[in-house]
Amino acid sequence: MNETPTPGGLKSLAQKYKGQVGIGLLVLYVFLLGLGTIGEIWEVEWILDLPLFRPPGKY
């Protein structure tokens, strides 16, 4: 039952799920943008202390 991947298998797989991956990345981007905005506007410290939103040089 183990099928070996064909040389064009990965390429066809990427073409098949290209839309879903793009939408997923867009949703993730909008979520993180909203989370950062909420953290900045209402000064929510636990959001601002996440590694993604920390300014460079702050430990």
N, C-alpha and C positions, 0 to 999 in steps of 0.2 A: 504494500500500500504506500510505501515511500516513493514519491515521484521526484525525480531529479529535476531541478529547475532548468528550463530551456534558456538558451542565450537571450531571447527576446522576452522572457517571462517577467523580469523585473520592469522592463519598459512598458509592457502591456498592463502590468499591475499598477504602475504609476499613472498611466493614462486612464485606467478604470476609476481610480479613487481620487483623481486630481481635484474634482469639485468638492468632495467631502473634506479633504485635507485643507483646502483653501478656506472653506467656511469655518472649520474648526479653529484655524489660526486666527481668523478675523474675530470670532467670538472670544477667544482667549485674550486678544489684544484689547478689545473693548472692555472686557471685564477688568483687566489690569489697569487700564486707563481710568475707569470709574473708581476703582479701589484707591488709586493714588490721588485722584481728585477729592474723594471723600476725606482721605487722610490729611490733605493739605488744608481744605476749607474748614473742617471742624477740629483740626489739630489732634487727630486720634494717634496717640503715641505708638501703640502696638503696630499700626500700619506703617508709620514712618520709620520704625525700627527694623522692618523687614529688610533683608539684604538687598533686595531689588530696588528699594526706594531710599536707601542710605546714601548720603553724599560721599564722594570719594574722600578717603582719609578718616572718616568717622568709624570708630571701632565699635 
